């Protein structure tokens, strides 16, 4: 028993240290100068390694988007971003009411894959089903 205790010493509780680090990080972010940009358009590019999101503002008079900012992040960070975006949308809609998407802005529902596509890559079916589920959750169709 004494050997086990020596080989596996109790681990310290890092929670206070982590909380302190997070608070220091948050304070540093709030003190640093940031640029603020407005975006009403976004575009996604992905690779095996990361996700790039480009942001821009549509200008009706020129009928074009001014792409002004791009952020590239690893997939793990993108997953965390997705989590926090969904939480923030839920909190906003719970306190402010549902966000109604104008019909012209709603993405089209996904088209079912063909049998040939499913035979060529069985993951296509799972991707379609997830796409359909998320579309229904977001837009009610």
N, C-alpha and C positions, 0 to 999 in steps of 0.2 A: 504494500500500500504506500509506503514512504517513497518507493521508487517512482510510482505513478505520479505522486504529487510533485516530485522533482522534475519529471519529464513533462508534465502538463501543469505548469504553475498557473494560478488563477489570473485571468486577464483583467486589466484595469477597466473601469467603466469610462469609456471615452465620450459619453454623451455630453457632459458639460463642456469638454474641450471642443467637440464638433459644433455645439451650439454657439460657443464663443467665436469660433472661426467664421461661422455663417454670419453672425451679427457683424463682425468686423468687415467681412466682404460686402455685406449690404450697405454698411456705412460708407465704405470706400466708393462703391458704385454711385451712391447718392451725392457724394462730394465731387466726383470727377465730372469734367465737362463732357457732355454728350451732344451729339447732333441729333436733331429730331427731323424726321422726314414723314410726309404724308404719302400713303400708298393706297390706291384703290384697285390695283392690279398686282397679280403675282404670277410667277412662272417657276416651274420646278424642273430641275435637271438632276439626274441621279447617276451614280456610278456604283460599282461594287463597294467602294470605300466610304462614300459620303453623299449627302444631299445638298444641293445648291438651290437656294430660293432667291429669286430676283424680284425686286419690288419696284413699282413704277406708278406714275400718276397719268391717268388718261386726260388728254386735253381735247375737248370737243371741237374747239375752233380749228385745230389742226388735224383732227381725227386721227390722233396717234398717241402712243404711250411713251412717256419719257422715263426710261428705265434708269433709275438713279442709284440703286443700292443692291448689292448681292451679298448674301450670307451663306457660307459653306460650313457644314457641320457634319461630324461623323454620325452614322446611323443611330448609335446609342443615344446621342444628344437629341436627334430628331424624334426618337420614341418618347423621351422625356418631354420634349416640347409639345408633342401631340397630346400627351397626358394632361399637361397643365393648360393647354388651350381648351380641351374638352371640359375640364373643371371650371375654368373661367367663363366659358360660354354657359355652362349650366348655372353657375352662380348668378350671372347677369340675367339670364332669362327667368330665373326663379324670383329675383327681386324686381326686375323691370318689365317682365312680360315677354312672351315669345317674339323672336325676331322673324318677321315674315319676309320671305325671299320673293322679290318680284319675278313673275313667270319668265321674263326674258333673261334672267340671270341664273335660273336653276340649271344645273348641269343635267344633261339627258340621262335617263336611267340606262344602266348597262345593257348591252345586247347579249343574249345567251350565246355561249360558244357553240360552234358546230360540233358534231360527233367527230369529225376529222381532227379538229383542234384538240379535243379531249383525248383522243387516241394518241396524238403526237406528244402531248404533255398533260398528264393527269392533274397537274397543279392548276391548270387553267380553270377547271371546274370549281375548285376551292376559292380561287381568286374571284371568280364571277360571283359566287355565293356571298363572299364577304363584301364585295363591292355593292351588291344588291342590298344587303343588310344595312350597311352604312348609309346608302342613299335613302332607304326607307326611314331610318332613324332621323336623318337630317331634314328630309323634305316631305315625309309622310306619304310617299307613293309606293 
